[in-house]
């Protein structure tokens, strides 16, 4: 056990040192083609599915790659065993989780009325899972727009549970905000701010509208939102 702990600490130290080195290289005054090549190697499309990045046009592909690489350098790798809670619906989203291995389920909160209804109706066969996330899919991405629900970008409240041993990259919200302040990422910041203004404009109205709370079930809202996002 002691040897395993020592190996784990050594691995984490080496990975942290590598991140610092990559970040230092990216911040140097290198030819843009060199910076882009390094960024592509670092990022490796891990963050490509984060909604506010995926929605950027093809003309912003290079700036998106550089931005994603910087975010990845500021991320924390976390590991979870099967059954562990990765994001609790009772807590505010304070960053973005990106699944890098394994599977993570979005589930109806255990203390919600909908979960209780599902259990009463189906008993031991009750299924409270909304969706299963795999590599590259993200949790909490709407937090950059001011929606602090972990499943906010799907219009619902949900817990996120590891259904297998998995690893995720966690990018703190304050780190995202700090990178967005860099002048070279102004187009991405404008894109995020437009989303934030839309959320502020309609979010409060929807939250106060009882129709959305009672007429549609979370599973229905989640699935229709997922479909709309995939065909948009």
N, C-alpha and C positions, 0 to 999 in steps of 0.2 A: 504493500500500500504506500509506504514512504517513497519508494522508487517511482511509482506511478504519479504521485503528487509532484515529485521533483521534475519528472519529465514533462508534466503538464505545465508547470511554471516556466520551465525552460522554453517550451513551445510558444507560450503566450508572450514571453519576453522577446523572443526572436521575431514573432509576428509584429509586435508593437514597434520594434526597431526598424523592421522593413517598411512599415507604414510611414514612419517619420522620414526615412530616407526617400521614399517615393514622393512624399509631399514636398520635401526640400527640392527635389529635382524639378517638380512641376512649377515651383515658384521662381526658378532661375530664369534668367533672360536667354532662353534658348530659341532657336529658329522654330516657328510655329509648327512646321511639319514634324520636328522632333518631339515637341510637347504632345502633339496629337497622337503620335505613334506610342509614346509612353503611356498616355491616358488610356488608349484602347487596350493596351496590355493589362493595365491595372483594373479597368472597369469590366472588361470581358462580358458586356451585356447583362451583368447581374442586376442593374437597376433599370434596365430598358422598359420594364412593364409598369413602373410607377406612373400612375395616371397623368400627373401634371407634366411629366417628362415625355411619356408616350404620345401625348396630344400635341406636342410641338411639331411643326412642319418639317419636311425633309431638308429645307434650306437651313435649318438650325441644327443639323446632325452633328457637325463638328463641335459647336459650342456646347451642345448637350453632352457629348462624350467627355469633354474637359470638365464640365460641371459635375457630371456623375462620378468621375474619378476623384475629384476633390471631396465629394460627399463620402465616398467609400473610404477615403483615407481618415475621415473623422468618425467612422462607424465603430461599433463595438460588436465583436462576435460573441454570441450567446448560444449555449447548448441547453436543450431541454429533453428530459426523458418522456416517454409516452405517458399521457395523462396529465402532464403539467400544464398549468394555466400560463399562457404567454402574455395575454392581454385581458384584463378584467374589465367588463363593461361598467362597473361601478367607479372606475378610475378614469380620469381624463387622459386622452392621448397626448403624450409629451414628446412624440417623435414618430418615426416610421420604422416598422419591422419589415425586412425583406427575407423571405424564405430562401435559403441557399441549399438545403437538403432536407429530405423527409417530407412529411405532410402535416398540415395544420388545419383543423376544422373550425369554421365559424358556427357557433351554436347559440340557440336561444338561451338567454340567461336562465340559470336554474331556478331563480326566485321570481321569474316572470309569469304572468297569467297565461300566456300562450304555451309555455313549457308545461304548466300544470294541466291545461286543457289537453295537451298531447298525451300526457301520462294517463289521465283519466280515460281518454278515448281508446288508447292502444295498450295500456298496461306496460308489461315488460318489453313489448315490441316497440315502444314509443321511440320515434326518431326526431331528435331536436336539432339535428345538423342541417344547416342552411347550405353549406358549400365546403368543399375540401380544397385548400390552397396547396400548390406545389412550388417548385423552384422558380424564383423570379417574381412571384406574386407578393403583393405588399399589404400591410395592415396599418391603418392610421394615417394614410396619405392625405386625407382631407384636413388634417390638423394644420397644414400650411395655409389653408384658406379660412381658418378660424372655427372649423367644425371639430370639436374635440371628442367626438365619439370614435371609438376604434373602428367601427364599421360605418362611419358617417358617409363615405363615398358611395355606399349602397343604400343609404336612406334608412338604416335600421340600427338597433342596439343589439350587440352580440358579444359573447365571450369567445376568445380564441384559445383552443386547446390543442396541444400536440397529440396526434393520434399515432405517431411513431416517434422514435428518437429523431430529433431534428436539430438543425443549426439555423440561426438567423443572424442577419446583420441589423443592428439597431442604430439608427441615425437620429441623435437628439435634435429636437426642434430648434433649439438655440443655435446649434451648429449649422443647420440648414439656412436659418435667417442670416447668420454671419457670412456664409458663402454668397448668398444672394446679394449682399451689400457690395460685392466687388463690381467694379465698373464694367468689366468684360461680360458679366452675366446680366446686364440690365434688361435685355430682351426676355430672359426667363423670369426675372423679377416682375416685369410688366404683365407677363402672362399669369403669374400667380396672383398678383394684385387684382387683376380683372376677375379671377375666380372668387377671390375674397369679397369683392364688392357685390357680386351676384349672390353669394351666400348670405351676406349681411342684409341684402335687400329682401330676399325671399325666405330665409331661414326662420326668422322670428314668426312670420305669418303662418308658415306650415306647422311650426311647433305649437301654435295656439289653435290650430284648426282640428277639431275633434274628428272630422271625417277621416283624416290620415291615421288617427290612433285606433279607430274602431272598424271602419269599413273594409280596410285591407289588412291582411295578415302579414307578418314580417317575411314569411317565406315567399309570398306573392310579390311583395315590394322588392325583395332581394333579387329574385329570379328575373323579374322584368327589367330591373336596373342593370343586372349583369348582361342580359341580352342586348339592351340598348347600347351599353358601352362597347360590346364586341362588334356590333354592326355599324357603329358610328364612323 
